[in-house]
Amino acid sequence: MEPQEGLTPWRSASAQVLVSNLDSLELEPDDLHHLQRVLRLREGDEVCATNGQGGWQSCAFLGTQQLEPLAEQHQELPPKYLVTVGFAVVKGERPELIVQKLTELGVDQIWPFT
């Protein structure tokens, strides 16, 4: 599967999975179930394995607890600047929705003001 134009390979993979070690690429049983039964991946589909600390690797799904590496490992550098957003918590509003959306956008720090 070729990466979509303009996207890095980890953003264009059909699925992403968290692994404890990028050197072994072994799936937990729950992750295997999710890839097979929920996402319905087939053998050979591309999966992006990440260690949750900025490291990632494009892999092929084999239908087993083992992933096959397709490319070399990559390490994302931490951002040069942190993004901090403060917002006023207003009576009747749903601050958890604001926090959810800011988190989805990649904000580093969220400061609710009361």
C-alpha positions as CSV (number, residue, x, y, z in Angstrom):
1,M,0.0,0.0,0.0
2,E,1.5,3.3,-1.1
3,P,1.2,6.3,1.3
4,Q,-1.4,8.8,0.4
5,E,0.1,11.9,-1.3
6,G,1.2,14.5,1.2
7,L,0.9,12.2,4.2
8,T,3.7,10.5,6.1
9,P,3.4,6.6,6.1
10,W,2.2,6.5,9.7
11,R,-0.7,8.8,8.9
12,S,-1.7,6.8,5.8
13,A,-1.7,3.3,7.3
14,S,-5.1,1.7,7.6
15,A,-4.6,1.0,11.3
16,Q,-2.2,2.0,14.1
17,V,-1.3,-0.2,17.0
18,L,0.7,0.3,20.2
19,V,3.5,-2.2,20.8
20,S,5.8,-2.4,23.8
21,N,9.0,-2.9,21.7
22,L,9.5,-1.9,18.1
23,D,12.3,-4.5,17.8
24,S,10.0,-7.5,18.4
25,L,6.7,-6.1,16.9
26,E,4.5,-8.5,18.9
27,L,0.8,-7.8,19.4
28,E,-1.2,-8.2,22.6
29,P,-4.2,-10.6,22.2
30,D,-6.7,-7.7,22.5
31,D,-4.9,-5.7,19.8
32,L,-4.9,-8.8,17.5
33,H,-8.6,-9.2,18.1
34,H,-9.2,-5.5,17.3
35,L,-7.3,-5.7,14.1
36,Q,-8.9,-9.0,12.9
37,R,-12.5,-8.7,14.1
38,V,-13.2,-5.0,14.5
39,L,-11.1,-3.4,11.7
40,R,-11.3,-6.6,9.6
41,L,-7.8,-6.3,8.3
42,R,-6.6,-9.0,5.9
43,E,-3.2,-10.6,5.7
44,G,-0.8,-8.1,4.0
45,D,-2.6,-4.9,5.0
46,E,-0.4,-2.1,6.3
47,V,-0.3,-1.3,10.0
48,C,1.7,1.4,11.7
49,A,3.3,0.1,14.9
50,T,4.2,2.7,17.5
51,N,5.9,2.6,20.9
52,G,4.0,5.6,22.2
53,Q,7.2,7.6,22.6
54,G,7.6,8.9,19.1
55,G,8.9,5.8,17.5
56,W,7.0,4.1,14.7
57,Q,7.4,1.5,11.9
58,S,5.3,0.5,8.9
59,C,4.4,-3.2,9.1
60,A,2.4,-5.8,7.3
61,F,-0.4,-7.6,9.2
62,L,0.1,-11.3,9.1
63,G,-3.0,-12.5,10.9
64,T,-0.9,-13.6,13.8
65,Q,0.5,-11.9,16.9
66,Q,3.6,-11.0,14.9
67,L,3.9,-8.1,12.5
68,E,6.3,-8.0,9.6
69,P,8.4,-4.8,9.2
70,L,8.0,-3.2,5.8
71,A,10.5,-0.3,6.4
72,E,13.0,1.0,8.9
73,Q,12.1,2.4,12.3
74,H,11.5,6.1,12.5
75,Q,11.7,8.4,15.5
76,E,9.6,11.6,15.6
77,L,11.4,14.5,17.3
78,P,9.5,16.4,20.0
79,P,8.0,19.7,18.9
80,K,10.1,22.8,19.2
81,Y,7.4,24.8,20.8
82,L,4.6,23.6,23.1
83,V,1.0,24.7,22.4
84,T,-0.9,25.8,25.5
85,V,-4.6,26.8,25.5
86,G,-6.5,28.3,28.4
87,F,-10.3,28.5,28.4
88,A,-13.0,29.8,30.8
89,V,-15.2,27.2,32.3
90,V,-18.7,28.7,32.1
91,K,-21.7,27.4,34.1
92,G,-23.7,25.0,32.0
93,E,-20.9,24.3,29.5
94,R,-19.3,21.0,29.0
95,P,-15.6,21.4,29.7
96,E,-14.8,17.8,28.9
97,L,-15.9,18.3,25.3
98,I,-13.5,21.3,25.0
99,V,-10.7,19.2,26.5
100,Q,-11.5,16.3,24.1
101,K,-11.3,18.5,21.0
102,L,-8.2,20.3,22.1
103,T,-6.5,16.9,22.8
104,E,-7.6,15.7,19.3
105,L,-5.9,18.8,17.9
106,G,-2.6,18.0,19.6
107,V,-2.6,20.7,22.2
108,D,0.2,20.0,24.8
109,Q,-1.2,21.8,27.8
110,I,-4.8,22.8,28.7
111,W,-5.6,25.3,31.4
112,P,-9.2,25.6,32.5
113,F,-10.0,28.9,34.3
114,T,-12.8,29.1,36.8
